[in-house]
Amino acid sequence: MTAVTTYYLEMLAREQLCPQSDARGVQVREARVKQYPFNRFLYSLVGAPWQWTDKLTWSDEQWQAYAEADDLRTWVAYSDGAPAGYFELQKQGTAVEIMYFGLTPAFIGRGIGGYLLSNALQQAWDWQPVSRVWVHTCSLDHPAALANYQARGMRLYRTEEEKA
């Protein structure tokens, strides 16, 4: 079995953010009309290459409860009219978790991950009151994921290793 390492990162002050401002033609928009099939689509499109499987067996009711909850917000990056990536933020008291973050396969390697993550962190800090923004990623995710989180100013605070 292959060991999977999970990395937990956090940012405790907005001033820690090291944004990447080059948009490369990407526009990021909040999906203000909540539609759980759209979240399911984005989850499948972005997550397929990285073995995101935890929600694949969810019912419509489970997806609707998750994606249309008041404490969840979704943003989508568009380039040339196509979804280039997305992120979901979930409010947890005064903390905000980046629940999902990633690029669609057609846009990986185009240098927009840092810009999209900068947007995610800025939106998280704008969702007041907030004292902490956090995320977890793992060794199954894109090889640049951990480095991108750290380059944007997030600090590693815990790692866990388990057998896959």
C-alpha positions as CSV (number, residue, x, y, z in Angstrom):
1,M,0.0,0.0,0.0
2,T,1.1,3.6,-0.7
3,A,1.3,5.9,2.2
4,V,-0.7,9.1,1.9
5,T,0.4,12.2,3.7
6,T,-2.1,14.9,4.7
7,Y,-0.8,18.4,5.2
8,Y,-2.8,20.9,7.3
9,L,-2.0,24.6,6.7
10,E,-3.3,27.8,8.1
11,M,-3.0,31.6,7.9
12,L,-3.7,33.6,11.1
13,A,-3.5,37.1,9.7
14,R,-4.4,38.7,6.3
15,E,-1.0,40.3,6.3
16,Q,0.6,36.9,5.8
17,L,-0.9,36.7,2.3
18,C,1.6,36.8,-0.5
19,P,-0.7,37.3,-3.5
20,Q,0.0,36.4,-7.1
21,S,-1.7,39.2,-9.0
22,D,-1.2,38.0,-12.6
23,A,-4.6,36.9,-13.8
24,R,-3.5,35.5,-17.2
25,G,-6.9,36.3,-18.6
26,V,-8.8,34.6,-15.8
27,Q,-11.9,36.0,-14.2
28,V,-13.1,34.8,-10.8
29,R,-16.8,35.0,-10.1
30,E,-18.9,33.9,-7.1
31,A,-21.7,31.5,-7.9
32,R,-24.2,33.5,-5.9
33,V,-27.2,31.3,-7.0
34,K,-26.6,28.1,-5.2
35,Q,-27.2,25.0,-7.4
36,Y,-25.8,21.8,-6.0
37,P,-25.5,20.1,-9.4
38,F,-23.0,22.8,-10.4
39,N,-20.9,22.1,-7.3
40,R,-21.1,18.3,-8.0
41,F,-20.0,19.0,-11.6
42,L,-17.0,21.1,-10.5
43,Y,-16.0,18.6,-7.8
44,S,-16.0,15.8,-10.5
45,L,-14.3,17.8,-13.2
46,V,-11.5,19.2,-10.9
47,G,-11.1,16.2,-8.6
48,A,-11.0,13.3,-11.0
49,P,-7.3,13.4,-11.7
50,W,-6.6,13.6,-7.9
51,Q,-8.8,10.8,-6.7
52,W,-11.4,13.0,-5.0
53,T,-13.9,10.2,-4.2
54,D,-15.4,11.1,-0.8
55,K,-18.5,12.7,-2.3
56,L,-19.0,10.6,-5.5
57,T,-21.6,8.4,-3.8
58,W,-23.6,11.3,-2.3
59,S,-27.3,11.5,-3.0
60,D,-28.9,14.6,-4.4
61,E,-30.1,15.4,-0.9
62,Q,-26.6,15.2,0.5
63,W,-25.2,17.4,-2.2
64,Q,-28.0,19.9,-1.8
65,A,-27.6,20.1,2.0
66,Y,-23.8,20.7,1.5
67,A,-23.6,23.0,-1.5
68,E,-26.7,25.1,-0.7
69,A,-25.9,25.7,3.0
70,D,-25.6,29.3,4.2
71,D,-22.1,28.6,5.5
72,L,-20.7,27.6,2.1
73,R,-19.7,29.9,-0.8
74,T,-18.4,28.9,-4.2
75,W,-16.2,30.8,-6.7
76,V,-15.4,29.8,-10.3
77,A,-12.5,30.9,-12.4
78,Y,-13.3,31.3,-16.1
79,S,-10.9,31.6,-19.0
80,D,-12.0,31.9,-22.6
81,G,-15.5,31.2,-21.5
82,A,-14.7,27.9,-19.9
83,P,-14.4,26.9,-16.2
84,A,-10.7,26.9,-15.4
85,G,-11.0,26.0,-11.7
86,Y,-13.0,26.7,-8.5
87,F,-12.9,27.0,-4.8
88,E,-15.4,26.5,-2.0
89,L,-15.1,28.3,1.3
90,Q,-16.9,27.2,4.5
91,K,-17.4,29.4,7.5
92,Q,-16.7,27.7,10.8
93,G,-17.3,30.3,13.6
94,T,-14.5,32.8,13.0
95,A,-12.5,30.3,10.9
96,V,-12.9,29.8,7.1
97,E,-11.9,26.5,5.6
98,I,-10.9,26.2,1.9
99,M,-13.0,23.1,1.4
100,Y,-12.1,22.4,-2.2
101,F,-9.6,24.2,-4.5
102,G,-8.3,23.2,-7.9
103,L,-8.0,23.7,-11.6
104,T,-9.7,21.8,-14.3
105,P,-7.5,19.5,-16.3
106,A,-7.4,21.7,-19.4
107,F,-5.9,24.6,-17.4
108,I,-3.3,22.9,-15.3
109,G,0.2,24.1,-16.0
110,R,-0.8,27.5,-17.3
111,G,0.4,29.4,-14.2
112,I,-3.0,30.4,-12.8
113,G,-3.1,28.3,-9.6
114,G,-1.4,31.0,-7.5
115,Y,-3.8,33.7,-8.8
116,L,-6.8,31.5,-8.0
117,L,-5.5,30.6,-4.5
118,S,-4.8,34.3,-3.9
119,N,-8.5,35.0,-4.7
120,A,-9.6,32.2,-2.4
121,L,-7.5,33.6,0.5
122,Q,-8.7,37.2,-0.1
123,Q,-12.3,36.1,-0.2
124,A,-11.9,34.1,3.0
125,W,-10.4,37.1,4.8
126,D,-13.2,39.3,3.5
127,W,-15.8,37.0,5.0
128,Q,-15.8,38.8,8.4
129,P,-15.5,38.0,11.2
130,V,-12.5,35.8,10.5
131,S,-9.4,35.0,12.6
132,R,-8.1,32.0,10.7
133,V,-8.1,30.5,7.2
134,W,-7.1,26.9,6.8
135,V,-6.9,24.0,4.4
136,H,-5.7,20.5,4.1
137,T,-4.1,18.9,1.1
138,C,-2.5,15.5,0.6
139,S,0.2,13.7,-1.3
140,L,-2.4,12.5,-3.9
141,D,-3.1,16.1,-5.0
142,H,-1.2,18.0,-7.7
143,P,2.6,18.0,-6.9
144,A,2.6,21.8,-6.8
145,A,-0.4,22.1,-4.4
146,L,1.6,22.2,-1.1
147,A,4.2,24.6,-2.5
148,N,1.4,26.9,-3.8
149,Y,-0.3,27.1,-0.4
150,Q,3.1,27.9,1.2
151,A,4.0,30.4,-1.4
152,R,0.8,32.3,-0.7
153,G,1.8,32.6,3.0
154,M,0.0,29.6,4.6
155,R,2.0,27.8,7.3
156,L,2.1,24.1,7.8
157,Y,0.9,23.2,11.3
158,R,0.3,19.4,11.2
159,T,1.0,16.4,9.0
160,E,-0.5,12.9,9.1
161,E,0.5,9.8,7.4
162,E,-1.7,6.8,6.7
163,K,-1.8,3.8,4.4
164,A,-3.9,4.2,1.3
